[in-house]
């Protein structure tokens, strides 16, 4: 069916639904005036307790997901929070008028059903409906039932539809709630107190990240959204609360990809009179507890890879990990010049302000992280990258810190917390110097926190867990957006006339039925566009024909770590072997909005190393400037998805 026919079909469906609502309202049966339902049971409760509920009266409420009318009788499938249950209806049991109303129900309508529990001849537990009340009229149809909601971008933007159509999605968020509940149960069993600390702060510290900034009108003061929970929780340890934790949202003004969202849920806890060894024991115990409670086993699978949470978690220093996986011993690197020379030799990109410890960490990220599949504690990080951590008494260039890695991903970060206010002030000074040198992720001196430390802070172990990544692991979710109900998305550009409340436009179209790929030129304002002059120099046809332009399909797209501009594309170019291309377009696109798109690439350029990754080709974009401005606009060339991967352009 063509786009025009699809639009006409949608208009017909929408008009029919609005007409049904008008008919109900004219008959004084407006469903939207009903304020509550008499729900007594849920679907799963009825199925699990059939023996006790057989022939008993129940009232359910939920959404109509299927309807079959067979003359004087029919069936409904009603979906509630727990699942679906079949409802048998007949003209005899409902009555003439109510049966007519039943036949006018649409898929998506929300109903209350009263009746008794029974089994059909085929053995399906059902409800024999005796009364049906329409609670809410669905005015827009759900996606086609056999395929559900498959478009990833739409699933994230319209999570309400995703939850209706995809049982797996509902299950993820049910488990997310269970995970949070079980974390609280576990920590309550260890005598921790849950607390709440400020989100809007003068000094956003406790992590290496760029904060979001906002303004207090009442105080006429600029403030930041917190990037961690650490410094306020440590103040409570100083105040004598001994064991505290917080589960809360934090905000980092960074990129978006399959593992990162600018706002995310973090849990941090602090325990007085223990160290990072105590935090390792707590972490290992909690991960096992959660796996048993949520998954029912200590041997789980993540993206097809078996993960063993039963065996003791491996413990490995960062230096030893680099020795094992890269064959380089950073204990033998004595000068910054040596470290930089080694980074250049191994094509590890570093920044001017990076010291030896920063470069060691870059080597770990490049050569080790992705190999740490089974649970592994990486310990004893360089001092320079851990400004809030105690030094190791045996090696003052290292700190008592660990990160837990599973499936090549950081799952937790823990310290023996620094409690020396003199040492802490010196480390803050070093961070201030990095900020002055242009490091946007450096910490800043927090005088109130230093004053609290001067009061006296006991030896303390602390740890932070990314709740979203933990949920990903325990629900086998590939992307962080699959475990966030409402993930951050790049706003869609509004089409002309969008936002009007009219149900019907001049052409007879109802709602926003036109979801076509192209917008007519006469509907776009080009008055503020400045185009670069055409080249006067001509190129001969033989030279031009040597460039191999191909259609490529985006299989995956992620932000390149440590880069604010680069996106890394995994592309199907029709050869059967994935192609990697890096492109500096992160300012214009978020990675996940490009997955599934068909792009155009030059595929016969020589490979080029960028941020330690070989980029094999170049994606084509259209670029223009704004009039009277240096501001640049970039549009990645996207073509019809009917074009197969590898199709050559002429």
N, C-alpha and C positions, 0 to 999 in steps of 0.2 A: 504494500500500500504506500503510495506517495505521500509526501509531506502535506499537500493540500487536502488529500482524502483523509489523512489522519486528523487534521485540524477540524474538518467538517464532522467526522465521526465523534471527536471529543466534544465539539459544540452541541451535538445532538444529545449526548449522554448528560452533559451538564444541564442543559435546558430541561430534560426530563426530570432530573432530580430536583431542580428548583420548582418545577411545576408540581411535583408531589408534595413538597413542603408547603407551597401555597394552598393546595387542596386541603391539607391537614389543618392549616391555620384557619381557613375559611370554615372548616367543620368544627372549630373550637377544640381541636386536638393537637395543638402546637406542642411538639415534644420538648421544646426549649423552655417551657414554663415549669417542667418537672424539676424538683429540687433534690430528690434523693430516691434510692432504690431500697428494696427490702432484702438484699442479698443475705442468705444464710449459709451458703457453702460455696467452695471453689471446685473447679473441675477435678483436680487431682485428689482432693479430699474425698469426693464421691467415688472415684475409681478405686482408691486405696481402701475404702471402708464400705465396699458394696454389700458385703454380708450383713452389716448392721443397718445399712440405709435402704436395702431393697424394699420397694413398695412404700417407702416413707416420702412424705412431702418435703420438697426442697425449693429454694429460690436461688437462681443464679443470675448473674449480670455479666455482660460482656459484648464483644463485637461479632457480628455475623460475618463469617469467613467463607461460607458456602451455603447454597440453598438449592433444593430440588423439589419441584412441585409435580406431583403425579396424580392429577385429577382431584380426588376428594381427600388426599393425604399428601404428606411431604416431609422433608427433613431439613434441619438447619445444623450447621456446625458453628457453635458459639465459642469464642476464644476469650479467656480471662487471663489473669496474671500467671496462672500455673500451667495453662495449656488449653486444649480444646476438648469439647464434649458434644456428642450428638444429641439433638432434640428431635423427637418424632412428634409431628402435629397432624391433626385430622380435622375436617370440617365438623365432625360429630363432637369432638372434645372441645374445640374452641368456640363453636357457634358460627353461624353464617357470616356475621359482620366481621368478627375478629379473624376468620379465615381469609376473607377478602383482604383485610389489612396485612395479614401475613404474606399473601401473594405479592403485595406491592413493596415488600421490604427489599432493600438493595444491599449488596455486599458492602460492608463497612459500617452499616447502621449499628447503633448500640442499643441493646434490648435487655429487658428483665423477663426471665422465663420462670413461671411457677408450674410445678407438676410433680409427678412421683418417679422414683428411680426404678428402672427395670432393665432387662437384657433383651435385645432383639433376637430374632430367630438365628441370626448369624453369630450370636454371642457377644455383640458389642454393648458395653454398658452405656445406657442412654437415659434421657429424661423424657417421659411421656408428658408433653406440654399441654397444660390446661388453660394457661393464660399467658399472653405475650404483650408486653408494654414497650412501645418505642420510646427510648429515653433520649436519644440524640440522632438526628438525621445526618448522614454522611452526604455532603454536597459535592465531593470530589472523589472520583473512583480510586481505589487502591491499584497498585501495579498488577499486571497480569499474573494470575495465581500460580501457574506452573513454574514460572521463572523467578518470582519474588522480586526483590529489589537488588539488582546485581551491580549497577553502576556505583563504583566506590565513592566518587565525589558526592553523588546524591545521597548515598547512605550516611555520610558524615554530616552533610548540611541538613538533611531531613531525618534526623535520628528517630523522630516519632514514627515515621513510616517504616524505617528499618526495624524498629522494635516490634511493630505489628507483623511484618512479613517474614522476619528471619528469627527462627527459634534459637539458632546458635548465638546470635547477637544478644538476645534476652538472657540466655544462660550465662554469657560472659559477665553481664552486669549484676546478675544475681550472685555470681561467685565473687565479684569485686566487693559487694556488700558483706558477704560472708568472710572474706579475707580480712577486711577492716575490723569486723566484730571479733574474729579469732585473735588478731594481733592484740586487741585490747584485753581479751581474756587471758592471753599468755602473760602480758605485762602485769596485769592485776595479780596474777599468781606469783609474781616476783616482787610485789609490793611497790610498784611504780605508781606515781600520781600523774594523771593527765591534766595538762594546763593549757592555757591560751596566751599568746604573746602578740604584740602589735604587728600589723601588716604594713602600716605606713610609718616609715622611719626616717630620721635625719641622716643617718649613716648606714648604708646597706653593706654590711660586712658578713664575714663567716664563710665566704666562698669566692672563687675566682669567676666572676660573671659581670656582665653589664646590666645595670638595673634600669627599670622603667622609672620615669620621673613624672611627678604630678604636682599640684599646687593646692595648698590649704587656703581657701578664700578667707575664712574667719581669722586666721593667723597671719595672712599675707606672707606665707612662707613656702618655699619649694621643699618638697619631700620626695622620698623614693619608696617604691614598693620593695618589700624585703626579698632578698635573694637566698636567704637561709633562715633557720630558726635558732642558730647556735648561740649568739651572744646574749640574748635574753634568757635562754634556758640556763646558761652558765651563771648568770646573776642569781637565779633561783638556787643553784647549788651553793653559791656563796652565802645565800640567805638561810641555808640549813635544811633545805627540803630533801636533800640526799639522793632521791631517785625520782626523776621527772622525765616526761616525754610529751611531745606534741605531734599531732597529725594535722597538717595544714597546707594550704596553698602557698607556693612561692612563685616568684615571677622573674624570669631572666630574659633580657632583651637580645635574644640570639636566634639562630636559624630554626627551621622546622624540617624534620625528616621523620623516618619511620621510628626513631627512638627518642626524638626531642619535640617537646611542645613548649612554647614560651611560658605558659602557666602550668604547673604540675603539682602533684601531691607528694609532699616529703614527710617522712617521719624521722624525727631526731630524738634521741634519748641520752641522758647523762646519769651516771651512777658514781657517787662519791666512794672513795676508798678502794677503787679497782683501777686496772690499766687496760691496755689494748688486748692483752691476753684474756682478760675477763670478758671483753667485748666479743672476742672470737668465739668463746664458749657460748655466750648468749645468742650470737647470730646463728651458729650451727644448730643449736637447740631449737631456735625459733623457726628456722627454715624447715626442719624436720617436722615440727609440730604442725605447721601450716600445710605442708604437703599431705600429711596423714588426715587432717581435718577436711581439707578442701578436695584433694584428689583421691584420698583413700589408699595411697601407696607412697613409698619413698623412692620408687623407680618410675619416673615420669618421662614423657616424650615431649621434646620441644622442636617443632618444625622438622619432625622425622628423625631427630637425633635423641638417643636414649640419654637421660641425665640421672646419675646415681646420687641421691641425697642421703643414702644410708651409710656408705663408707665414710671414714674420717676425711674431712676436707683437706686437700693438700696445702702445705704451707711453704712459701717460696719467697725469698727476698727479691726486690726489683732487680738488683745487680745480678743475682744468680739467674733470674729469668732471662735477662738479656744475654748472659753468657751461654745459656742453654739453647736459645732460639736464634741468636745472631752471631754467636762466637766472639763476642766483644766483652772485655772486662773493664768496666768503668772505674773500678777501684785503682786501675793503673793510669787513668787519665789525670794528670796533675795540673794542667793549665787550660784556660779557656781556648787558647789558640789550638791546642791539640783536639779539643772537643769539636771546635768549628771545622777543622780540617777533616776530621772523621765524618762529620755530618755531610760535608760537601762530597766526600768520596762515596758515601752511601746514598747521595741525593735526598737527604733529609732537610727540608726547608725549615729554617729557624729565623727568628727576628733579632734585630740588633741588640735589644735589651736582654736577651736570653743568656743565662749563665750555664755553668757545667751541668747543674742539676736539672735545669729546664731541658737541655739537650738530651740528657740521659732519659728523661721522661718521654721525649719525642721518639727516641729509639725504642723504648718499651711499647709505645702506642703503635709504632710501625711494624715491629717484628714479633711482638709477643701476644698482644691482646687477643687477636682472632684465633690463636691456638689454644686459649684457655677455655676449653669446652666443659670439662667436668669442674665441679666447685673447687676453687683455688683461692687461698688468701695470699695476695701479693703484699709483702711487708717491707718496712724499713726504707721509706722514700727519702729522696734528697731533701735536706733542710730548706733549700731555697723555694721549693714549691709547696711547703707546708708551714705557713706562718703562725698557726695556732697550736702547734704540736710540740710535745716535749722531745728534747734531743735524747738519743740513745747514750747512756753513760759510757758505753764501750766505744762509741764512734760518734763524736759531736757533729760530723758532716751529715749524719742520717737522723731520722726521727722515728719515734715509736708510732707508726701508722700502718694501717692495712687497708686494702681494697679487696672486696670479694668479687671474683669474676666467675660467671657461669655463661656458657655458650658465647664466649668472647666478649661479654658485656659486663660493665661494672654494675654490681647489684647493691653494694654497700661501701661506705667509706668511714673509717674509724680511727680514733687517736687515743693515745695517752695524752690527755689535755694539758697544755702548757698552763702552769699556775704561778709562774714567776713574773711579777709585774714589771720588773726591770728588763728582763729578757724580752717580754712581750712588747714593751715600748720600743726597743731597738728593732724588733722585727716589723713593727708598724712603720718605723722610719724607713726601713728598706722598701716596704710596699709603697709608701708615699713617693719615694724616689722613682720607682717603676712607673707610677701613675704620671709623674712629671715627665718621664721619658716617652709617654704615649701609650702605656699599657692600660687600656680601658677596663680591664678585668681585675686590676690590682685593688687590694683592700686599702682603706684609709684609717688613720689614727682615730680611735674612739676613746675620747678622754673619760667619759662616764664609765665605760667598761674597765678602763685602766684603774680608775678610782675604786671600783668594786673589787678588782683583784688585789689592790693594796689593803683592803679590809681583811683579806685572807681567803684563799680558795683551797679546799682540800685536794689531795691527789684524786683525779677523776678520769674515768673512761667515758668516751662519748662516741656516738655512731649516728650516721644518717642513712636512711634507706629511701630509694625512689619507689614509692608505692606503685606507680604506673608500670614500671619495668617488672616489679614483683608479680603484679597481676598478669602481665603478658606471659611470664614464665609459667605460671600455674594454670593459665587458661589456653596456652598454646596459641597466643595471638601474635601475628607477624608484625603488626604495626602498633605504635602507641595510640594511634587514632582509633584502633579497634577496642581500646579499653577506656577511652574517654567518652562520656556521653555526648559532650559538645566540644569537640576539638577546635583549636584555632584554625580558621580557614581564611584564605585571601578573599576579600569581598568580591562578589560578582558585579560586573559592570551593569548598571541598570539600563535597560532599553528604554527608548523614548516612550513616554506614556505609562511606564511601569509605576505602580503605587497608587493608580487611580482605583477608586472603590467601585466604579461602575461594573456591574456584572456583565453587561453586554456592550460591545463597542459598535461603531457605526456600520461595520461590515457584517454584524451579526455574530462575531466571535465572542465567546464567553470565557472569562478568566484568562489565564496566561497559557493558552494552548499552543502558541507558536514557539517551539523550542528548536528552531532551525539552526543550522551551523552558521549560515551567513546572514548578515544584516545588510539591507539595501544601502547603497552608497548615499542616496538622498536622505537617509535617516541618520547620518553621522555628520557631526560638525568638524570640518577640516580647516576652519578659518584660522586656527591658531597654530597650524603646522608649517614648518620650514623644511624644505627638501634640499639635500645636497645637490649641487650642479652635476649634470651628467658628465662622464669622462669624454674629453675630446679625442683622446688617443684611441685608435682602433686596435683590436687584437685580431690576429689572423685565425681563421676557422680551425686550422690544424692544432694550434696551441689550445684553443678553447675546448676542442673535442677530447683532449687528453684528460680533462677533469671528469671524474666518474661521479655523477650526481645520482643518488639512490634514495628511494623511500625506505625509511627505517621505522620500526615499531618500538616504543619505549616500554621495556619489560620492567625496569626499575629505575628509580632516580633518587639520589640521596645528596645531602649537603656534604661537601668535603670537609672533614675535621680540620679545625684551625684556620679555615678560610672563610671569609665573609662574602665572597663573590662566587666561588666555584660550585657548580652542581656536577655530580658524576652520573652519567647516563649508562645504563646497560641496555644495549639495543639489539634487536633482531634485524639483521641486514639480509636475511634470506639465505645465508650460507650454511646455517646450522650451528655456527659458532658465535657466541655472544661477542659483540663489539663494545668497547668502552670509549666514550668520548667525554671530555670535560669541557664545560662551557661556563663563562663568567656572567651568568644571567640571574643570579640569586636575588638581585635587587628587584627583579621584575616578576619572577615566578617562584612559587613554593614547589618543592620536589613532587609531592604526591598529586598535585593537580595535573601533572604532565604524564603520569603513568597511564598507559593505554592509548596515548595519542600517536598519530602517524606524522613523522617529521621528514625533512629533507637534509641529507648529509652529503658532503664530499668525502668519499671513502678511500681515495688512493693517495692521500697526503702521507708523508713519512711520520711514524710515531713520534710523539713529543712528550717528554717527561714533565709533569706538572704536579707539584706537591707530592712527589714520590710515586705518582700514578702515570702510566703510559696512556696518553690520549691518542686514539687512532682515528683521526678524521676531524671534520668540523661541521657543526650544525649551522644551517642557514637561518638568518634573521633579517628582518627589515627594520632599518633604523632611520629615525628622523629627529630633528630638533623642534623645540617650541619657538615660535616667533619672538624676537626680541629677548631671547634667553639662551643660555648654554645648556639648559635642561634637555636631556636626551630621552626619547621614547624608543623602546625596543619591542618588537613583535616577533616571536619565534614562528617560523613558517610551519603551519599545521595544515595537513591536507586530508581529504576524504579517507576515512578508515577502510573504505572498500578497496583502496589501492594496496596491493600485497607488499610485504616486506621484500626488499631487493629489487623492486621495479625500477628500471633505469629511466632517467629523465632525458628527453631529447629537446 
